[in-house]
Structures are given as structure tokens and as C-alpha cells.
Amino acid sequence: MVTGHTGFTGSWVCSWLLDIGAAVGGFALAPVTQPSLYTATNLDDRVTSTIGDVRHPEGIRAAMDAFMPDAVLHLAAQPLVRASYARPVETFDINVMGTVHVLEAARHCPSVRSVVCVTTDKVYRNNEWEWPYRENDPLGGKDPYSASKSAAEMVIDSYRLSYGGEGAMRIATARGGNIIGGGDWSGDRLIPDFVRAVTQGTTLTLRYPDATRPWQHVLALAQGYLMLLAALFEDRTTASRSWNLGPHETRQHSVRDVLGMMCAEWTSPSLDLMDNPLSEARALALDSGLAANILGWNPPWDTPRVVQETARWYREYYRDPSLATAITQEQLALWRADLQPMTKSRV
């Protein structure tokens, strides 16, 4: 069962799970963007979907008891920093209490053996230093979004320690970076904002162009989530912990760098530069050595290839929206073909 299955990441994860023969259930709000990847790829015809809100515990409990999943991937969240400033109570309610409700439903569902809760790279107390954060670095959160995800990490750790004993469900958290890829139409994100500017002829507002971020294709995170679910399901005790899932590249790419790559792959929209109006972090990087060495998580595409494939997805979609399913499946096949042999055995 995937919570947040109607969202951008959830849709890619569901496509991967279906491709490897899994029976997939989902619990989420209806798609919040128009268009949406979930609708464009006709996932509603292939997933046992329940439309509901993780803030309502009875809904997620009923959906989980009806579907009886072996594994749960918790993606449902309020994921936007700027929205968290505008709606802090909603952000904490969804990201903290929503996580409690999902874990409670999983705890009382006898079929569940593994749970992966997705948080963010922004859970760390950001010191604006140049070296990457490791899993044992202090958590924090200046903005409501980051703070809510840090608080969720404490909730998850409590459930892991309180209810994750021998023979019980095993729980892990995954801390990923800035995800890009085809099919994202969210607000206040670089690539969707770029796509809207290009396709609608509007101006792209670029917030803090020199900030660096751990840019990743959505399939890198999907790969990591599925590998974690598999490791937990196999009862590998070393997997029941928090994991960084950030790019392996040593070079840090700025917002300006990624925008330049997108322009080179497609076209250049009109720009309006804005210097970090909400005090977002200037620098952020993750050390993902644990995931690489213990899980064998080794995403095959570097940032230029990620941007290239992302631009290609959108170009093909806007040429013919009916191609959404075909190009999504094609890129999934390309990604899986490029995986190292050790990784292929798990996903």
C-alpha cells in the first residue's frame, strides 16, 4: 500500500511496483494538480485506490484492513516549504499526525511486515556548511515544513523502538533530496515552474538561483524505497533505521545550473530573479554511503542525464499527452536496464 499514491512520486512508485508484478493499493487525496501523472498514466485502472485523508485515522485504518498489504510506503505529505509558511497548522497536522495515523493502522494490520516512511533531506539542523549530512547528525527545522518532518522522524523512531521487536513490523525512514522527473506539475518547484513558463509563455520566477541542492531523478528515490521495503520484508535488522538517499555525485549543482541544463534541452523562458525571500537553505547535501554500501543502492544517472530525461518526458507529453504511459514505462525500463547487477537483484 502506497499512501500519497496519486502524487508525482507515488505515481512513479506505483508504475514500478506494477511493472514487477505487485498488487498495489493506494490511499491519498484525489490528484491535486491538473494535469497529473496519476491521471495521465491511467493508474486508477490498475491500482486499488482509496481516496482519503491521512488526518482521518478511521479512513486509513479501514483501507489498510481491507487491502491487507504486506508492505506500506508512506509518501502522503504536505511537501512544500512555501506552503508550510502559509499553512503551518495544516503542515504539522498532515506530516506529524498523519504519520501517526498511518503507523497505527499498520501496527494493527496483521499482514504488514515492513513500513518505509519518507521524510526529507531538510530534517537536518542546517549549519550551511559544505560537507554532506550523515544520518547521525542532529535534526532540526527552521521552517514549518522542515520542522514537521523532523518531528515525524521522532514519531517514527518511537514506533520503531516501541513496536518493532522480533516478529513485528519493521520500520525505516528515507531522507531524499530534490526530486525531479517527468510528470510533476506541483507549485513552487523549479522544473514544474519551468514547464509552465515554457508551455504557457509566462515568466519563470527563480528564487535564490545560487542555492545548491541534491538533485535526483524520482526513480532514484523510488529505487531506494523499494530496496528498503525488500530489506525490511526479508527481516534484515540493519535496515530498520533512517537512511539518506542523496546523489553520489561530488559536484553540487545550483538552481541556476539545473535551469541552464533544462534550457539547453528545451528552450529558455523569460526569467525574474528573486533572492531567497523565505530564507530557504543556501547549501544542502547528503552523505548516502550507508545506502550504497549496505543496501547496494546505486542510482545510474548523473544530474545532466536526469535533466535530459526529464526534459524529454515533458517534450513528448506536450507533443501528445496520450504518450504519458508509454514514455513513463520507457524511462522506467531505461533506468532498470542501467542498474548495476547487485541492485537489479532487489528491484
N, C-alpha and C positions, 0 to 999 in steps of 0.2 A: 504494500500500500504506500502510495506517494501522497503526502499532503502538499498542497500547492501545485498539483499536477496540471492545472490549467495555465500556469505561468510559463515564462520563457524557459527557465532551466527545467522545470517539471516536464514540459513538453519534450525536450530533448532526451531527458532521462527515460520517459515512458517509451519513446521511439526505440531507444537502445534495448530496454527490457523486452519489449515486444519482439524485437529482431532476434533475440536469443531464446525466445520461446517461453517467456514468463507470462503468467496470468497476472494482470495488473489491475489494481483497484486504486481509486483516487478520491481524495476529499479536499475540496477547495471552494473558494468563491467562483462564480462564473468569470470567464475571461474579462479582465478589466480594461483591455485595450482593443481598439478596432483599427486595423486588423489585429489578429492574434495568431501565434504559431499553432496553438491548440486547435483552433477552428480551421486554419488554412491546411493543416495536415490531417483533418478528419479523425482526430484521436477519439472523439466522443463515440465513434462507432466501434472502437477497438478496446476501450478501457471501461471497466465497471466503475462508473463515475457517480459520486455523491456531491451535490452542490451544498456547501455548508460553511460555517464559520468556526475556526478553532477556538474562538472566545466562548462558544457554547458547548460545554463538556458533554451534554447528552447526545449531541449530534455526532461528534467524532466517536464517542463510545458505541453508539448504535451502528455506525458504518463499519467500524472495525470488527465488531462482534458478528455482523452479517457476512463480511468478506473473509474473516479468519485468515489473515496474512501470516506468512512465516517471517517476513521481514518488513520493517517500516522505515521509510526515508522521510524525515520531517523537513520539508522545504518551506512550508507556508510561513509567511512573514510580512511585516511592513518593511520593505528593503531599502528605502530611500532616505538619505541624510537630510535633504532639504524638507521633505515631507515630515520628518520627525521634529523639526523645529516648529512647524506649523501645527502639528497634532501630536504632542508628546504623550498625552494620556493614552490615546489610541495605540501609539507605537509600543509603549510598555505593556499595554493590555494584550496586544497580539503576540509580541515577541517573548514576553515572560510568561504570562498566564496561559497563553495559547500553547506554549511548550509544556507547561504543567499538565494541561488537559490531554495532550497527545501522549505524554508519558504515562499518565494514569490509565488512559484507555488501553495502551499497550501492556501495562503491568497486569491488568485484569483480563486480558485476552489470552487464553491458554495456548494458542497456536504460535504466538510471537516469540521468536528466538533471538532476533537481532534488531537493533534500532540505531540508526545514524541520524543525528540532529545536526543540521547545517547552521553554522553561525557566520562568522566573517573574519577577515584579516584585521578588521578595525576593533577587535576585542582587546587589543593590547594597549597599555598605557603608552601613548605615543610620545617619545622623547625627541622626535625629529632628528634622530641620528641616522648615519649612513648604513650601518650594518643591519642584516636581517634579524627579525624577531624569531625566537625559538619558543617551543611550547611551554617551557618553564619560566618565561618572562612574565612580569606582573601584568595582570589585566587592568583595564581602566575604561575610560569613555567620556570624552568631553561633551559631545553632542548626544541628544536623547537616543538616536539610533544606536550608536556605539555602546552607550551605557546599557541600553536594553539588551543587547546581545551579550555583553559581559555578565549581566545579571542572569541571563538564560544559561550561560556556561556554569554558573554556580548551582542553578536548579538541576541541570543535567548531571553535574558531578555528585550532587546529593542523592539523586536517584541511582546513579551508578554504585555508590558506596552503600546505600541503604537496601537496595533491592536487586543488586546484580551478583548475588552469590552463586555458588556451584549449582548448575542445572537451571538457573534463572535466565531471563533475557539478558543479553549483553548490550552495552550502550557505548557508542563512541560519538565524538563531535568532530566535525570537519570545518576547518577555518580556511576559506578560499579567498582569492583576490578578485580583482575587477574582471568580471566575465564579459566577453564579447562573443558575437556569433550571429548568424542569420536568424531572423525571426523575432528580434527584440524590438518592441515599439513602446517601451516604458518612457516615462518622462524623466528629465534631468539626468540623462545618461549620454555620454559622448556619441556613441555610434547611432543610437536611435535619433538623437537630435540632428546629427549629420544627415541621416537618411531623410528626415522630414525637410531639412533645408534644401537638399538636392531635389527631391521629388515635388516639393510644393513651391520652390522658388523663394523661400523665406531666408532670413538671416540667422546664421548659427551663432548663438551666444556662447563664447568659450570662457568658462570660469577657470581662472588660475592655470594658464597654459603650461607653466613650467613645473607643475607638480608631477612627481613620478609615482607610478602605480604598478603593482604586479599584474600586468595584463595577461589574460589567459582565454583560450577558446573554451566555450561552455562544455565541450566534450572532455576537456582535461578534468574538469570537476566531476562530470558525470562518471568518467572512468574511475576517479578516486572514490566516489561514493559507492559504486558497485563493488569495488575491491574491498572496501571496508565492510560492507554488508556481508560479503562472502567470507571474509576472515572471521567476523563475529559469528556467523552461522556455523562455521567449522569449529567454533568454540576455542579459538586461539586467544588465550587470556591476554597476550600482549597487545591485541587490537583494541581492548576496552579502555580507551583513553582519548585525549584530544590530539588531533593531527593537523599540522599545517599542510596545505595543498597549494603551494605557490610556484611560480615559474622557476625552472632550473637555470635560466639564463643569468649570467653575471652582470650584463648590462641592464641598467634601469632605463626604461623608456618613459618619456614625459608625455603629458596630454598633447603637447604640440607635435611630438614625434609621431604619435599614432594618427593624429589628424593628417599630417603630411603623407603618411602611407596610404590612408584612405583616399586622399585627393589624387595621389598618383595612380591608384587602382580604378578610380571612377571619374570624379570631376571636383572642381573647387567651388564651394558655396561662398556667399558673402559672409563676412565674419564681423563679430562685435566682441572685443576682448574685455573681460571683467576680472579684476584681480582679487580672487578668493573672498567673496562678500560674506561668507558664513564661517570663515576660519576653518576650512577643511584642512586636513593634514597636508603638509608640504611633501614629505617623503615617507614611503611605506614599502617595506619589503619583508618577505617571509623566508625563513630557512626551512626547507622541506626535506632535509636529509633523512629524517626518520621514515617518512613515507617512501622515499626512494630506496632506502637500504633494507627496511623491514618488510614493507608491502610489495616492493618491486614496482611502485608507481613511477612511470617514466613517460610523460606525455611527449609525443613525437614531433610536434610542430613548434617552431620558434615564433616570435612575435610577428615578423614580416609575413610568414606563411599564414598565421592566424588571421591577420588583417586581409591578406589576399583572398582567403576562402570566405571570409565574412562579406567582403565587397562583392564577390562573385555570387553568393547566395542572394543578396538583395537585388543585384542587377538582373539575375534570372527571374526572381519573383516579380519585379516590376515590368519585365518583358511579358510575362504570362503567369498570373497568380495561380493558375491550375498546376504549375510545376512545383509548388511548395513541397509536396510529399516526396516527389522524385528527387529533388536536389538535396533535401534533408537526408534521405536514405543513401544517396550517393556520397555525401560528405561523411556520414557515419561509416560507410564501407571503406572510404579512403583512410579515415582515422584508424580504424581497426586493422587495416592492412599494413599500416606503417608502425604498429606497435611492436615492441621487442617480444621475442618468443616467451619470456617469462611472464610478461604482462598478459599476452594473449591467452595463456592457460587459465587465467582467472576471469576474463571478461569476454 
